[in-house]
Amino acid sequence: SNSQGQSPSWTRGHHWGGSERGPRGYSQELPKYITASVFARARAAEVNAMLKAVTKTTGSAHVFGPLPKHMRRRAMSHNVKRLPRRLRAVAKKTLEKTSQQKKEQSKSKSRRARRRHGNLLLEFNRRQRKNMWLETHIWHAKRFHMVKKWGYCLGDRPTYKCYRACFRAMTNHCLLQDLSYYCCVELQGEEDKLLSALSQLTNKETGPTFAAAACLSGRRQGTVYVYKADQFPDQLLGQVLFMWRPKTGASDHRQLWIWAHPSLKQDLLTELQSVCQCSEPINPRAPEAHPAPAPCPTESAAEEKPIGKKRKRADGEGLASVSVKKIIGDGTCPPNKPVSWNSKTTGIVISDLTMEILRYRLIGPLSHCILTDTLRPATDLAGATVSSCFWWPEHCMNDNNMLLHHQQADMFQLFSGVCSTAEIPAGTVLGLTVDDPRLTIPKKRSKVMPDTEQLQGVDAEKVRSLTLQGVPVEYAESSLWDQAVRDNVTQNKISEQVFLHLKMYIWGRDGSGVCCSGSICRVPILLVQQPGKQVGEERASWGTGWDILLPKGWGMAFWVPLIYRGVRVGGLQVGLKHSQNKGTSHFPNDFPDCPAGVQFLKEQETQLTDDYKRRPPAKRPNYIKHGCLAPFCCPWQQLAEEWEIIVSDCGAEQPASVKGGQGSPAGPQGSEEACSGAPSTVEGFAPQPEDLAANSNAETKFKVLRNKKVLRQLSAWCRPISAKGQRARKPAGCPQQQQQLSSQVAASLLAAHCRSLVWTRLSLLKKGRPTLHAMICIPTPGDLQQLCKDQAYCGPLEPRHTDHFKHKVKQLKKGDHKKLHPEKTSQAPDPASAPTLTLGLWPEPLPSVTSHCSRVTLGFVTQGDFSLSTGCGEALGFVSLTGLFHMLSSQPAEKRGLVLVRNAASLQYRFAKLNIEV
């Protein structure tokens, strides 16, 4: 052998060793002869693959494949003579075919062509076929983060930092919101039949109904909870706004508008059709829209029309399927879909006016100043002719109409003498006809403030009558109720281009030449006063404002002038904070007992869970170790059932005593039982899984308590105090002062309202910021004693729990790894039998909600944040009515209503005061 240890007989390419005949032999002997036919048949697949690889053309010219790399040149793709003669014919055919395909392929238009008005209109109409756009969509899309919800594209929050600025606007000046996505349902018929049908959907225990005297006259807007027919207090549909049209003459025919959230509209419409017996659809009228100007011709218009489809259009329908008219209103509704239904038995007509009427909301104490500066009452046309295409000249021919218009204009001018919007009675409705607000738009954006000269010039006696009695009934009438007037106003709106041309060259820049002109359209509107904070005794009337109802097509004509008056613009998040500061429930977030709320909570849970799973385990909290069973949802049904079991086992005559509360309060170390994750609840009465299974067979779903009388009783028992710990005075004339909390009263209320949840407001006594889905717990007697001894005591700590599912998650990950490599294991586990476990989340089914932690769970938080108005953390949520009675009966009188609040990702409990505001 040589220096490398190889044999002299070693040959490159021969297999070395591994043979049965010896280390130097081959694995098998070569055959002595072969048959050509058999050999070719066995190697047919290999031969075909080789021929295919040799004859396959690659590259842009499709003829360079047979050439070796050293013979390929870039010039061959342009000059066929650069190729060898044997390939020139094939290359010539390929180049001709490629040039023909390039001619047939339509090139995407340039950005300049795409940004032309006509082409933009076609693109915008195409994008509105799935989700409806508000008329202010383009304005919002440039400044807001847009979200797709409830079939609309809505502005969620601004792209710039303005959280505190929006709060200051709602507190001191004015904030603007576009609520045009709210759906309007119109009912027409005799008053008695309408009230008889609507009475099946409401109940007087929840507050004023459709038959309230102030609302029935038409001078006030009302709010009501709507249920399924004769199903109160179960099967809630949601909360709606309603408005009656004032009576005209001695006719008994009435007109009603019901404003509902888009997630509630379909359920409400179905129930209204059932109770009103309106099942016969009315043929829809032809859709009305503005004709859009033709697209400007491009540079290639004179050339031959390109063949093919425009690039980046994946729907395959091209421009032929897009309407050439501007979409005004609901662009997703098919033309043949009925929007009105009538009944031959009751004579009631139901109409769906979705996107037919726009709704803008002004929030703030100076909202009336913005309105008086932006809107101008329509001018009187003395020499009007009936032949005009506008509705206003014909309307001016009637002396009664003009008398009412002048009275409404005088009443509107009285708004300038009011210091704050909160001085006007809640729900006041004022009808008005105004000139085009684009005429008086200022040259520069500035903030409108109250004028002291106007305050002195207004009649003080009339202003006092306005603030005490409100607007008279006859002043609530408006032409906006008439369908014909709304269509006329929408059709005859002057476009922005024509309006600017007339204003610059004919009317004058200040619009003085249009005062008595009949060439512009007057717009009928409705002004509705929106009440602010009406519950509780703190921050009364905070967040009050005005709603403006407009005909469709006039959205931007009113939006831009309002912006130029210095208002802030808010989105969906600002609306949620507005409800939180008022202490009211926000639809559908805080309505877990209605279908719309259930659907919203499911979508929210899915989104939060997906966001949690996208983060790595080291960068997200382990909720099992924090003792949180449901960080992304609130198990209301399980909470109500467990408290019902606890009460039935414990007995109503015995006050609840929390286990571990006789001694010192639990410190950071806690007890051994709590550290191990063992349950701790009302002593001796922990709900067992078999009890929950037996109790769930009753098919009794939880519900939210909305009985005003019972809520006032609970509010008096809780004796609310302010966030700073100062005891507030009791409201005068409270009937709850005559009835004390006792076991008999509690038993009677629980029998009538079993498995009920109570809406509460929580104010933290010390520092802290409650978050979504935080737990509301009952403090032990030791916690209350420690708070009395040490005023700086923030609250106890929850001992850290043990994650018993961590090793199971690792085993499942190993099982998934074995599934990917089945050759490493003999038997793979069944994916259907393996539970879906996520590291840090408790799997289904959940254990006892009330007894899982060291403090008994009473409820959960649905809204929580640091309140800029009170300077402390505040939260809104629901607590179990049964658990609330047990807590109040066990607490001392001077500490009644104190609870503990703990966030899902924290171990720190913090004291809070529980208030029930009615």
Secondary structure, 3 states (H helix, E strand, C coil): CCCCCCCCCCCCCCCCCCECCECCCCCCCCCCCCCHHHHHHHCHHHHHHHHHHHHCCCCCCCCCCCCCHHHCCHHHHCCHHHCCHHHHHHHHHHHHHHHHHHHHCCCCCCHHHHCCHHHHHHHHHHHCCCCEECCCHHHHHCCEEEEEECCEEEEEEECCCCHHHHHHHHHHCCEEEECCCCEEEEEEEEHHHHHHHHCCCCCHHHCCCCCCHHHHCCCECEEEEEECCCCCCCCEEEEEEEEECCCCCCCCEEEEEEEECHHHHHHHHHHHHHHHCCCEECCCCCCCCEECCCCCCCCCCCCCCCCCCCCCCCCCCHHHHCCCEECCCCCCCCCCCCCEEECCCCCCEEEECCCCEEEEEEECCCHHHHHHHHCCECCCCCCCCCCCCCHHHHHHCCHHHHHHHHHHHHHHHHHHHCCCHHHCCCCEEEEEEECCHHHHCCCCCCCCCCCHHHHHHCCHHHHHHHHHHCCCHHHHCCHHHCHHHHHHHHHCCCCHHHHHHHHHHHHCCCCHHHCCCCCCCCEEEEEEEECCCCCCCCCCCCCCEEEEEEECCCHHHHHHHHHCCCCEECCHHHHHHHHHHHCCCCCCCCCCCCHHHHHHHHHHHHHHHHHHHHCCHHHCCCCCCCCCCCCCCCCHHHHHHHHHHHHHHHCCCCCCCECCCCCCCCCCCCCHHHHCCCCCCECCCCCCHHHHHHHHHHCCCCEECCCHHHHHHHHHHHCCECCCCCECCCCCCCHHHHCCCCHHHHHHHHHHCCCEEEEEEEEECCCCCCCCCCEEECCCHHHHHHHHHCCCCCCCECCCCCCCCHHHHHHHHHHHHHHHCHHHCCCCCCCCCCCCCCCCCCCCCCCCCCCCCCCCEEEEEEEEEEECCCCEEEEEEEEEHHHHHHHHHHCCHHHCCEEEEECCCCCECEEEEEECCC
